[in-house]
Amino acid sequence: MNEPWDDRFRTLLASQLSGPVAARLTADDDLFDEGLNSLGVVALVVAVEECYAIEFPDEALDRETFRTPGRLWATVAGLLPRVQDGGENR
């Protein structure tokens, strides 16, 4: 699979989903259909913020941000600081 996210992101998702679900996730899979619940969202917020040294703005803390891995990663990537060569951190 060729996802836009890094291994840390996959590991964080896997920690909130049961079974081998994270190994086969695609950008458009519905995380709530795959077992993510409200407590998992809270845990993901904390884990992602700590892992990537970012802070989700209030407007990003909604169900749609966490609906799919692709949407969540797009939000995370948009909060990452740019590296000096103009690319994004990954």
FIMAR-187948 format. One record per residue: residue number from 1; residue in three letters; x, y, z of N, C-alpha, C, O in turn. Coordinates in pm, 1 decimal. Layout:
r num=NUM, residuo=Ala, n.X=X, n.Y=Y, n.Z=Z, ca.X=X, ca.Y=Y, ca.Z=Z, c.X=X, c.Y=Y, c.Z=Z, o.X=X, o.Y=Y, o.Z=Z
...
This chain:
r num=1, residuo=Met, n.X=83.8, n.Y=-118.8, n.Z=0.0, ca.X=0.0, ca.Y=0.0, ca.Z=0.0, c.X=87.4, c.Y=123.9, c.Z=0.0, o.X=197.5, o.Y=123.7, o.Z=55.2
r num=2, residuo=Asn, n.X=38.8, n.Y=227.2, n.Z=-60.8, ca.X=114.2, ca.Y=351.0, ca.Z=-68.1, c.X=27.9, c.Y=463.7, c.Z=-12.4, o.X=-41.5, o.Y=532.9, o.Z=-86.9
r num=3, residuo=Glu, n.X=32.9, n.Y=481.1, n.Z=117.9, ca.X=-46.3, ca.Y=583.5, ca.Z=184.4, c.X=33.6, c.Y=712.0, c.Z=197.2, o.X=156.6, o.Y=710.6, o.Z=192.7
r num=4, residuo=Pro, n.X=-37.4, n.Y=823.0, n.Z=213.1, ca.X=31.9, ca.Y=950.5, ca.Z=229.5, c.X=89.3, c.Y=969.6, c.Z=370.2, o.X=166.8, o.Y=1062.5, o.Z=392.9
r num=5, residuo=Trp, n.X=52.9, n.Y=884.7, n.Z=462.6, ca.X=96.2, ca.Y=901.6, ca.Z=601.5, c.X=217.2, c.Y=815.5, c.Z=633.6, o.X=256.9, o.Y=729.0, o.Z=555.6
r num=6, residuo=Asp, n.X=274.5, n.Y=841.3, n.Z=750.1, ca.X=393.9, ca.Y=768.3, ca.Z=791.3, c.X=357.5, c.Y=652.5, c.Z=884.8, o.X=241.3, o.Y=635.0, o.Z=921.6
r num=7, residuo=Asp, n.X=458.4, n.Y=574.3, n.Z=922.3, ca.X=436.7, ca.Y=457.7, ca.Z=1007.8, c.X=386.5, c.Y=495.4, c.Z=1146.6, o.X=310.1, o.Y=420.9, o.Z=1207.9
r num=8, residuo=Arg, n.X=429.5, n.Y=610.8, n.Z=1195.8, ca.X=381.9, ca.Y=654.0, ca.Z=1328.2, c.X=230.8, c.Y=671.4, c.Z=1327.6, o.X=162.7, o.Y=631.7, o.Z=1422.1
r num=9, residuo=Phe, n.X=178.8, n.Y=730.7, n.Z=1221.0, ca.X=34.7, ca.Y=753.4, ca.Z=1209.1, c.X=-39.7, c.Y=619.9, c.Z=1205.7, o.X=-140.7, o.Y=602.9, o.Z=1273.9
r num=10, residuo=Arg, n.X=10.2, n.Y=525.8, n.Z=1126.5, ca.X=-51.8, ca.Y=393.1, ca.Z=1119.9, c.X=-51.3, c.Y=326.2, c.Z=1257.7, o.X=-150.3, o.Y=264.2, o.Z=1296.5
r num=11, residuo=Thr, n.X=57.8, n.Y=338.1, n.Z=1330.6, ca.X=66.9, ca.Y=279.0, ca.Z=1464.1, c.X=-33.7, c.Y=342.6, c.Z=1558.6, o.X=-97.2, o.Y=273.1, o.Z=1637.9
r num=12, residuo=Leu, n.X=-48.5, n.Y=474.7, n.Z=1550.6, ca.X=-146.3, ca.Y=543.1, ca.Z=1636.0, c.X=-287.3, c.Y=497.5, c.Z=1603.7, o.X=-367.1, o.Y=474.8, o.Z=1694.7
r num=13, residuo=Leu, n.X=-319.4, n.Y=483.6, n.Z=1476.3, ca.X=-451.8, ca.Y=433.9, ca.Z=1437.7, c.X=-472.1, c.Y=291.8, c.Z=1489.2, o.X=-577.6, o.Y=259.4, o.Z=1543.8
r num=14, residuo=Ala, n.X=-371.8, n.Y=208.0, n.Z=1472.0, ca.X=-381.4, ca.Y=68.1, ca.Z=1514.1, c.X=-407.1, c.Y=55.9, c.Z=1663.5, o.X=-474.2, o.Y=-37.1, o.Z=1708.2
r num=15, residuo=Ser, n.X=-353.9, n.Y=149.2, n.Z=1739.9, ca.X=-372.2, ca.Y=142.4, ca.Z=1884.9, c.X=-517.0, c.Y=164.4, c.Z=1926.1, o.X=-555.1, o.Y=130.7, o.Z=2038.2
r num=16, residuo=Gln, n.X=-598.0, n.Y=220.5, n.Z=1836.9, ca.X=-738.1, ca.Y=248.5, ca.Z=1868.8, c.X=-836.8, c.Y=157.6, c.Z=1795.8, o.X=-957.7, o.Y=167.7, o.Z=1816.6
r num=17, residuo=Leu, n.X=-786.1, n.Y=70.1, n.Z=1711.4, ca.X=-872.1, ca.Y=-20.9, ca.Z=1635.8, c.X=-839.2, c.Y=-163.8, c.Z=1675.6, o.X=-723.2, o.Y=-196.7, o.Z=1700.2
r num=18, residuo=Ser, n.X=-940.2, n.Y=-247.8, n.Z=1682.1, ca.X=-916.2, ca.Y=-385.6, ca.Z=1723.6, c.X=-878.4, c.Y=-473.5, c.Z=1605.0, o.X=-920.4, o.Y=-450.4, o.Z=1491.6
r num=19, residuo=Gly, n.X=-799.3, n.Y=-573.1, n.Z=1634.3, ca.X=-760.8, ca.Y=-668.6, ca.Z=1531.5, c.X=-663.1, c.Y=-612.2, c.Z=1430.3, o.X=-598.8, o.Y=-510.0, o.Z=1454.4
r num=20, residuo=Pro, n.X=-652.5, n.Y=-679.2, n.Z=1317.5, ca.X=-555.4, ca.Y=-640.0, ca.Z=1213.9, c.X=-607.4, c.Y=-531.3, c.Z=1119.7, o.X=-555.9, o.Y=-515.3, o.Z=1009.0
r num=21, residuo=Val, n.X=-707.4, n.Y=-457.9, n.Z=1162.5, ca.X=-772.1, ca.Y=-358.0, ca.Z=1077.7, c.X=-673.2, c.Y=-255.7, c.Z=1023.8, o.X=-676.3, o.Y=-224.6, o.Z=904.7
r num=22, residuo=Ala, n.X=-586.7, n.Y=-203.5, n.Z=1107.2, ca.X=-496.5, ca.Y=-95.5, ca.Z=1066.3, c.X=-402.4, c.Y=-137.7, c.Z=954.1, o.X=-361.1, o.Y=-54.1, o.Z=873.8
r num=23, residuo=Ala, n.X=-368.6, n.Y=-264.4, n.Z=947.5, ca.X=-275.8, ca.Y=-310.5, ca.Z=844.3, c.X=-335.9, c.Y=-299.9, c.Z=704.4, o.X=-262.4, o.Y=-293.3, o.Z=606.0
r num=24, residuo=Arg, n.X=-467.5, n.Y=-298.4, n.Z=694.9, ca.X=-531.3, ca.Y=-294.3, ca.Z=563.6, c.X=-608.5, c.Y=-165.5, c.Z=537.2, o.X=-680.5, o.Y=-156.0, o.Z=437.8
r num=25, residuo=Leu, n.X=-594.5, n.Y=-66.9, n.Z=624.4, ca.X=-668.4, ca.Y=58.4, ca.Z=607.4, c.X=-628.5, c.Y=131.7, c.Z=480.4, o.X=-511.5, o.Y=135.2, o.Z=442.3
r num=26, residuo=Thr, n.X=-728.6, n.Y=190.1, n.Z=416.0, ca.X=-703.5, ca.Y=280.5, ca.Z=304.7, c.X=-745.4, c.Y=419.9, c.Z=348.3, o.X=-808.4, o.Y=436.5, o.Z=452.8
r num=27, residuo=Ala, n.X=-711.4, n.Y=517.9, n.Z=270.2, ca.X=-740.4, ca.Y=657.2, ca.Z=304.7, c.X=-889.6, c.Y=684.5, c.Z=319.4, o.X=-928.6, o.Y=776.7, o.Z=391.0
r num=28, residuo=Asp, n.X=-974.0, n.Y=605.1, n.Z=252.1, ca.X=-1117.6, ca.Y=631.2, ca.Z=252.6, c.X=-1199.1, c.Y=540.4, c.Z=343.5, o.X=-1321.7, o.Y=551.1, o.Z=345.9
r num=29, residuo=Asp, n.X=-1134.7, n.Y=451.7, n.Z=418.1, ca.X=-1209.2, ca.Y=365.5, ca.Z=509.3, c.X=-1271.4, c.Y=447.3, c.Z=621.4, o.X=-1210.5, o.Y=541.7, o.Z=671.8
r num=30, residuo=Asp, n.X=-1392.9, n.Y=410.3, n.Z=660.1, ca.X=-1461.9, ca.Y=479.2, ca.Z=769.6, c.X=-1410.0, c.Y=422.7, c.Z=901.4, o.X=-1434.0, o.Y=306.3, o.Z=933.6
r num=31, residuo=Leu, n.X=-1339.0, n.Y=505.4, n.Z=977.0, ca.X=-1279.6, ca.Y=459.5, ca.Z=1103.1, c.X=-1385.2, c.Y=419.6, c.Z=1205.3, o.X=-1360.8, o.Y=331.3, o.Z=1287.5
r num=32, residuo=Phe, n.X=-1501.2, n.Y=482.7, n.Z=1201.8, ca.X=-1606.5, ca.Y=447.7, ca.Z=1296.3, c.X=-1665.9, c.Y=311.7, c.Z=1262.2, o.X=-1701.8, o.Y=236.0, o.Z=1352.4
r num=33, residuo=Asp, n.X=-1676.9, n.Y=279.5, n.Z=1134.3, ca.X=-1721.2, ca.Y=145.7, ca.Z=1092.8, c.X=-1617.7, c.Y=40.3, c.Z=1130.2, o.X=-1651.5, o.Y=-76.4, o.Z=1150.2
r num=34, residuo=Glu, n.X=-1491.8, n.Y=81.7, n.Z=1139.5, ca.X=-1382.8, ca.Y=-10.2, ca.Z=1174.2, c.X=-1361.5, c.Y=-23.2, c.Z=1324.8, o.X=-1270.5, o.Y=-94.0, o.Z=1367.9
r num=35, residuo=Gly, n.X=-1443.1, n.Y=43.5, n.Z=1405.1, ca.X=-1436.4, ca.Y=24.7, ca.Z=1549.5, c.X=-1392.8, c.Y=144.7, c.Z=1631.4, o.X=-1389.2, o.Y=136.2, o.Z=1754.2
r num=36, residuo=Leu, n.X=-1359.5, n.Y=256.0, n.Z=1567.7, ca.X=-1321.8, ca.Y=374.6, ca.Z=1644.6, c.X=-1445.2, c.Y=429.0, c.Z=1715.8, o.X=-1551.9, o.Y=441.9, o.Z=1655.7
r num=37, residuo=Asn, n.X=-1429.8, n.Y=460.7, n.Z=1843.6, ca.X=-1540.8, ca.Y=518.0, ca.Z=1920.3, c.X=-1496.3, c.Y=650.4, c.Z=1981.9, o.X=-1383.7, o.Y=695.1, o.Z=1960.1
r num=38, residuo=Ser, n.X=-1584.3, n.Y=711.8, n.Z=2057.9, ca.X=-1554.2, ca.Y=845.4, ca.Z=2111.2, c.X=-1433.1, c.Y=844.6, c.Z=2204.0, o.X=-1354.3, o.Y=939.2, o.Z=2202.9
r num=39, residuo=Leu, n.X=-1417.1, n.Y=740.4, n.Z=2283.6, ca.X=-1298.2, ca.Y=732.8, ca.Z=2369.2, c.X=-1172.0, c.Y=716.3, c.Z=2285.2, o.X=-1066.7, o.Y=770.2, o.Z=2319.0
r num=40, residuo=Gly, n.X=-1183.2, n.Y=642.2, n.Z=2176.3, ca.X=-1070.4, ca.Y=626.6, ca.Z=2084.5, c.X=-1032.4, c.Y=757.0, c.Z=2017.6, o.X=-914.3, o.Y=783.5, o.Z=1994.7
r num=41, residuo=Val, n.X=-1132.3, n.Y=839.3, n.Z=1985.8, ca.X=-1105.0, ca.Y=970.5, ca.Z=1926.1, c.X=-1025.9, c.Y=1055.7, c.Z=2025.2, o.X=-927.5, o.Y=1119.5, o.Z=1987.9
r num=42, residuo=Val, n.X=-1068.6, n.Y=1056.8, n.Z=2150.1, ca.X=-998.0, ca.Y=1135.5, ca.Z=2252.1, c.X=-853.8, c.Y=1085.1, c.Z=2266.2, o.X=-759.9, o.Y=1164.5, o.Z=2273.2
r num=43, residuo=Ala, n.X=-837.6, n.Y=953.8, n.Z=2270.2, ca.X=-702.9, ca.Y=897.6, ca.Z=2281.5, c.X=-618.4, c.Y=932.3, c.Z=2158.7, o.X=-499.6, o.Y=962.1, o.Z=2171.3
r num=44, residuo=Leu, n.X=-679.5, n.Y=928.6, n.Z=2040.3, ca.X=-606.9, ca.Y=965.7, ca.Z=1918.3, c.X=-565.0, c.Y=1112.0, c.Z=1920.2, o.X=-453.1, o.Y=1145.2, o.Z=1881.1
r num=45, residuo=Val, n.X=-653.1, n.Y=1198.4, n.Z=1965.0, ca.X=-619.4, ca.Y=1341.1, ca.Z=1973.7, c.X=-493.3, c.Y=1358.8, c.Z=2057.8, o.X=-397.7, o.Y=1423.8, o.Z=2015.5
r num=46, residuo=Val, n.X=-494.3, n.Y=1300.8, n.Z=2175.9, ca.X=-380.0, ca.Y=1314.4, ca.Z=2266.9, c.X=-254.7, c.Y=1253.5, c.Z=2205.4, o.X=-148.3, o.Y=1315.4, o.Z=2206.5
r num=47, residuo=Ala, n.X=-266.9, n.Y=1132.0, n.Z=2151.5, ca.X=-150.2, ca.Y=1063.1, ca.Z=2096.4, c.X=-93.1, c.Y=1135.6, c.Z=1974.8, o.X=28.6, o.Y=1149.6, o.Z=1962.2
r num=48, residuo=Val, n.X=-179.7, n.Y=1181.3, n.Z=1886.1, ca.X=-132.9, ca.Y=1251.1, ca.Z=1765.6, c.X=-68.1, c.Y=1384.2, c.Z=1802.8, o.X=37.2, o.Y=1419.5, o.Z=1749.7
r num=49, residuo=Glu, n.X=-130.8, n.Y=1457.1, n.Z=1893.5, ca.X=-72.0, ca.Y=1585.1, ca.Z=1935.9, c.X=65.6, c.Y=1564.9, c.Z=1997.3, o.X=157.7, o.Y=1642.1, o.Z=1970.3
r num=50, residuo=Glu, n.X=80.3, n.Y=1461.3, n.Z=2080.3, ca.X=210.0, ca.Y=1435.5, ca.Z=2142.3, c.X=312.9, c.Y=1386.2, c.Z=2039.9, o.X=427.7, o.Y=1430.4, o.Z=2040.3
r num=51, residuo=Cys, n.X=271.5, n.Y=1295.9, n.Z=1953.9, ca.X=363.0, ca.Y=1236.4, ca.Z=1856.4, c.X=416.7, c.Y=1339.4, c.Z=1757.7, o.X=535.7, o.Y=1339.3, o.Z=1726.0
r num=52, residuo=Tyr, n.X=329.9, n.Y=1426.6, n.Z=1709.4, ca.X=369.1, ca.Y=1522.4, ca.Z=1605.6, c.X=392.7, c.Y=1663.8, c.Z=1657.7, o.X=419.2, o.Y=1755.2, o.Z=1579.7
r num=53, residuo=Ala, n.X=383.3, n.Y=1681.8, n.Z=1788.9, ca.X=404.1, ca.Y=1813.8, ca.Z=1850.2, c.X=316.3, c.Y=1919.4, c.Z=1783.8, o.X=363.5, o.Y=2026.3, o.Z=1745.2
r num=54, residuo=Ile, n.X=187.4, n.Y=1886.9, n.Z=1771.2, ca.X=89.2, ca.Y=1978.5, ca.Z=1714.6, c.X=-26.1, c.Y=1994.0, c.Z=1812.4, o.X=-33.5, o.Y=1923.4, o.Z=1913.0
r num=55, residuo=Glu, n.X=-114.9, n.Y=2085.8, n.Z=1782.4, ca.X=-236.8, ca.Y=2101.7, ca.Z=1860.6, c.X=-353.1, c.Y=2119.8, c.Z=1763.7, o.X=-353.1, o.Y=2209.8, o.Z=1679.7
r num=56, residuo=Phe, n.X=-452.4, n.Y=2031.7, n.Z=1777.8, ca.X=-570.4, ca.Y=2043.9, ca.Z=1692.6, c.X=-646.6, c.Y=2170.5, c.Z=1728.8, o.X=-673.8, o.Y=2193.4, o.Z=1846.7
r num=57, residuo=Pro, n.X=-681.6, n.Y=2252.7, n.Z=1632.0, ca.X=-767.5, ca.Y=2367.6, ca.Z=1661.9, c.X=-908.3, c.Y=2316.4, c.Z=1693.5, o.X=-947.1, o.Y=2208.3, o.Z=1649.1
r num=58, residuo=Asp, n.X=-982.9, n.Y=2393.5, n.Z=1769.2, ca.X=-1117.6, ca.Y=2352.0, ca.Z=1809.2, c.X=-1203.1, c.Y=2311.9, c.Z=1690.3, o.X=-1278.6, o.Y=2215.0, o.Z=1698.2
r num=59, residuo=Glu, n.X=-1192.1, n.Y=2385.1, n.Z=1580.4, ca.X=-1277.7, ca.Y=2356.2, ca.Z=1465.0, c.X=-1244.5, c.Y=2222.5, c.Z=1398.4, o.X=-1323.8, o.Y=2171.7, o.Z=1319.1
r num=60, residuo=Ala, n.X=-1128.7, n.Y=2165.6, n.Z=1429.5, ca.X=-1092.4, ca.Y=2035.6, ca.Z=1372.9, c.X=-1137.8, c.Y=1919.2, c.Z=1460.8, o.X=-1127.9, o.Y=1803.2, o.Z=1420.7
r num=61, residuo=Leu, n.X=-1186.8, n.Y=1949.7, n.Z=1578.9, ca.X=-1227.4, ca.Y=1845.0, ca.Z=1672.4, c.X=-1373.1, c.Y=1807.6, c.Z=1650.1, o.X=-1459.1, o.Y=1831.3, o.Z=1734.8
r num=62, residuo=Asp, n.X=-1398.4, n.Y=1748.7, n.Z=1533.8, ca.X=-1533.7, ca.Y=1701.6, ca.Z=1504.2, c.X=-1526.6, c.Y=1562.8, c.Z=1441.1, o.X=-1420.0, o.Y=1516.1, o.Z=1401.1
r num=63, residuo=Arg, n.X=-1640.5, n.Y=1499.6, n.Z=1433.5, ca.X=-1647.5, ca.Y=1361.8, ca.Z=1383.9, c.X=-1594.2, c.Y=1350.0, c.Z=1241.0, o.X=-1532.7, o.Y=1248.9, o.Z=1207.1
r num=64, residuo=Glu, n.X=-1616.1, n.Y=1449.1, n.Z=1158.2, ca.X=-1572.8, ca.Y=1440.6, ca.Z=1018.6, c.X=-1420.9, c.Y=1438.3, c.Z=1004.7, o.X=-1369.0, o.Y=1372.4, o.Z=914.6
r num=65, residuo=Thr, n.X=-1349.8, n.Y=1507.3, n.Z=1090.0, ca.X=-1203.0, ca.Y=1504.4, ca.Z=1086.9, c.X=-1152.5, c.Y=1362.3, c.Z=1109.6, o.X=-1052.7, o.Y=1320.9, o.Z=1050.8
r num=66, residuo=Phe, n.X=-1221.9, n.Y=1288.5, n.Z=1194.9, ca.X=-1178.3, ca.Y=1154.6, ca.Z=1234.4, c.X=-1250.9, c.Y=1044.1, c.Z=1158.1, o.X=-1233.1, o.Y=926.2, o.Z=1189.0
r num=67, residuo=Arg, n.X=-1331.7, n.Y=1080.2, n.Z=1059.9, ca.X=-1410.8, ca.Y=980.7, ca.Z=985.2, c.X=-1322.4, c.Y=882.9, c.Z=906.9, o.X=-1347.4, o.Y=762.4, o.Z=909.4
r num=68, residuo=Thr, n.X=-1220.6, n.Y=932.5, n.Z=838.3, ca.X=-1133.9, ca.Y=845.1, ca.Z=758.1, c.X=-987.2, c.Y=875.3, c.Z=787.5, o.X=-953.7, o.Y=985.6, o.Z=830.7
r num=69, residuo=Pro, n.X=-900.0, n.Y=777.6, n.Z=764.4, ca.X=-756.9, ca.Y=804.2, ca.Z=781.1, c.X=-709.8, c.Y=919.2, c.Z=691.9, o.X=-625.8, o.Y=999.3, o.Z=733.1
r num=70, residuo=Gly, n.X=-762.9, n.Y=927.5, n.Z=571.7, ca.X=-722.1, ca.Y=1033.6, ca.Z=479.7, c.X=-756.7, c.Y=1171.9, c.Z=530.6, o.X=-675.3, o.Y=1263.9, o.Z=522.5
r num=71, residuo=Arg, n.X=-877.6, n.Y=1186.9, n.Z=583.2, ca.X=-918.4, ca.Y=1317.6, ca.Z=637.9, c.X=-835.7, c.Y=1353.7, c.Z=760.1, o.X=-791.3, o.Y=1467.5, o.Z=775.3
r num=72, residuo=Leu, n.X=-815.5, n.Y=1254.7, n.Z=847.6, ca.X=-737.6, ca.Y=1281.8, ca.Z=968.1, c.X=-593.6, c.Y=1317.3, c.Z=931.2, o.X=-537.4, o.Y=1412.2, o.Z=985.9
r num=73, residuo=Trp, n.X=-533.4, n.Y=1241.5, n.Z=838.4, ca.X=-396.3, ca.Y=1272.2, ca.Z=799.0, c.X=-386.0, c.Y=1409.2, c.Z=732.6, o.X=-289.1, o.Y=1481.7, o.Z=755.5
r num=74, residuo=Ala, n.X=-483.6, n.Y=1445.2, n.Z=651.4, ca.X=-482.2, ca.Y=1576.8, ca.Z=586.4, c.X=-482.9, c.Y=1687.4, c.Z=692.0, o.X=-415.4, o.Y=1789.2, o.Z=677.0
r num=75, residuo=Thr, n.X=-559.4, n.Y=1666.4, n.Z=798.1, ca.X=-563.1, ca.Y=1764.8, ca.Z=906.8, c.X=-427.7, c.Y=1770.6, c.Z=976.8, o.X=-373.7, o.Y=1878.7, o.Z=1000.4
r num=76, residuo=Val, n.X=-373.2, n.Y=1653.4, n.Z=1009.8, ca.X=-242.6, ca.Y=1647.4, ca.Z=1076.5, c.X=-135.7, c.Y=1711.3, c.Z=988.1, o.X=-58.2, o.Y=1794.8, o.Z=1034.8
r num=77, residuo=Ala, n.X=-131.5, n.Y=1672.7, n.Z=862.4, ca.X=-29.1, ca.Y=1726.0, ca.Z=770.8, c.X=-39.0, c.Y=1877.7, c.Z=758.0, o.X=62.4, o.Y=1946.2, o.Z=744.4
r num=78, residuo=Gly, n.X=-160.8, n.Y=1929.5, n.Z=762.4, ca.X=-178.9, ca.Y=2074.1, ca.Z=754.0, c.X=-131.2, c.Y=2147.7, c.Z=877.8, o.X=-108.4, o.Y=2268.6, o.Z=874.2
r num=79, residuo=Leu, n.X=-116.2, n.Y=2074.6, n.Z=987.2, ca.X=-69.3, ca.Y=2135.8, ca.Z=1112.2, c.X=80.1, c.Y=2118.8, c.Z=1134.4, o.X=137.4, o.Y=2181.2, o.Z=1223.7
r num=80, residuo=Leu, n.X=143.0, n.Y=2035.0, n.Z=1054.0, ca.X=286.6, ca.Y=2012.7, ca.Z=1069.4, c.X=364.3, c.Y=2134.5, c.Z=1020.9, o.X=326.8, o.Y=2196.4, o.Z=921.4
r num=81, residuo=Pro, n.X=472.5, n.Y=2169.1, n.Z=1090.7, ca.X=555.0, ca.Y=2280.0, ca.Z=1043.9, c.X=623.7, c.Y=2242.5, c.Z=913.6, o.X=658.2, o.Y=2126.4, o.Z=891.8
r num=82, residuo=Arg, n.X=642.5, n.Y=2338.4, n.Z=830.0, ca.X=714.3, ca.Y=2316.7, ca.Z=703.4, c.X=862.8, c.Y=2303.9, c.Z=733.3, o.X=915.5, o.Y=2372.3, o.Z=821.1
r num=83, residuo=Val, n.X=929.9, n.Y=2215.8, n.Z=659.7, ca.X=1075.3, ca.Y=2207.2, ca.Z=673.3, c.X=1137.7, c.Y=2314.5, c.Z=585.4, o.X=1071.2, o.Y=2369.8, o.Z=497.8
r num=84, residuo=Gln, n.X=1262.8, n.Y=2343.4, n.Z=608.0, ca.X=1326.9, ca.Y=2457.2, ca.Z=542.7, c.X=1331.8, c.Y=2448.3, c.Z=391.5, o.X=1336.7, o.Y=2551.6, o.Z=324.7
r num=85, residuo=Asp, n.X=1330.6, n.Y=2328.5, n.Z=335.4, ca.X=1338.0, ca.Y=2319.4, ca.Z=188.8, c.X=1200.4, c.Y=2341.5, c.Z=123.2, o.X=1187.6, o.Y=2332.9, o.Z=1.1
r num=86, residuo=Gly, n.X=1100.0, n.Y=2369.5, n.Z=203.3, ca.X=967.7, ca.Y=2398.6, ca.Z=149.8, c.X=875.0, c.Y=2279.7, c.Z=148.0, o.X=756.7, o.Y=2294.7, o.Z=117.1
r num=87, residuo=Gly, n.X=925.5, n.Y=2160.9, n.Z=180.6, ca.X=840.0, ca.Y=2042.5, ca.Z=184.1, c.X=774.2, c.Y=2027.4, c.Z=320.0, o.X=797.6, o.Y=2107.1, o.Z=410.8
r num=88, residuo=Glu, n.X=691.8, n.Y=1924.8, n.Z=333.1, ca.X=626.1, ca.Y=1900.1, ca.Z=460.0, c.X=705.5, c.Y=1797.9, c.Z=538.6, o.X=772.4, o.Y=1712.1, o.Z=480.9
r num=89, residuo=Asn, n.X=698.0, n.Y=1807.3, n.Z=670.3, ca.X=755.3, ca.Y=1705.4, ca.Z=756.4, c.X=676.4, c.Y=1577.8, c.Z=737.7, o.X=554.7, o.Y=1582.4, o.Z=719.5
r num=90, residuo=Arg, n.X=743.0, n.Y=1464.6, n.Z=741.9, ca.X=673.7, ca.Y=1335.3, ca.Z=739.0, c.X=740.7, c.Y=1240.2, c.Z=831.3, o.X=697.9, o.Y=1125.4, o.Z=843.5
